[in-house]
Amino acid sequence: MPKMKTNSGAKKRFKLTGKGRVKRRQAFMSHILTKKNQKRKRHLRDATLVAAADERRIKRLLGH
């Protein structure tokens, strides 16, 4: 059986943590930032974990 290819889009968007959880960036930080307050933008800068329901699917895309 051939090797499974890693999904290029997923490779750019997700990283695995040391414990094997999937880390992602938050949305809503690319444009239209003037109307968002500082607190909201500051919290959006932090990365967060993918929901447990989606984790298995994303790991498969990453080849894990």
Beta strands, then each sheet from edge to edge (+ up, - down):
strand 1: 14-16
strand 2: 22-24
strand 3: 48-49
sheet 1: 1+ 2- 3+
end
